[in-house]
Amino acid sequence: MTPHTVVAIDGPAASGKSSVARALARRLGYVYVNSGAMYRAVTWAVLQQQIDPRHTTAVLELLGIIKIKCGLHDGESTIEINGQNPTPFLCDESVNQNVSTIASIEPVRRTLVTLQRRYADDHDLVMEGRDIGSVVFPETPYKFYIDASAEVRARRRAAQGQNDEITARDRRDSSRKASPLVIAEDAHVIDSSNLTIDGVVGEIIGRLKLKGLQIPD
Ligand code: CDP
């Protein structure tokens, strides 16, 4: 059980989780952790080595030798692989297409979940992902699931200039055996289809106050 406060934000692709989680973390003075970036970074490393993401044995061999370094910059999580910063490449189409395959490999998840949990050793967190409330921090009382209609999500991703088949990715994320995307039983669900980022953050803050969390003015 972590002595630090964790706000877990889960949801499907392009539901607005990242913008909401980042804004919420600023409002609370907590660290913002993007767990999806970690799965994306490993996917980038696999593709860099020209390994077929479906070739699980080769992926695991690589996982055994790469050095994944998670850090913090300006209150946000950072990641380096073998001393390289993969951030500029994390939303490449090739990463979008293959990240769900890499994220379905159990030992990959185990490795990254360990690194995700470590952030809570020293910091209060807002962490976003797919399994934060269900697997990474199941004990936190502060769980949110942000959804939006498929049309709104597709529009949001296209507006980011990205080629990303979110329906296929969601299907893979929801149907995989290892930590699928689920709504944690005790999560508060917010449909962000007709809400602004501030609107969603406001709803979360209201809920956190109701649960007795101290919110800075
Ligand atoms: O931003 P977007 O919702 O498109 O995705 P992301 O949060 O960057 O996550 C990219 C992919 O990583 C997801 O489609 C999942 O396959 C995987 N992921 C996961 O399995 N578990 C997490 N906690 C976070 C991401």
Residues whose N, C-alpha, C, O or C-beta is under 5 A from the ligand:
A	BS01	CDP	P12 A13 A14 S35 G36 A37 Y39 V99 S100 A103 E128 G129 R130 D131 R169 D173
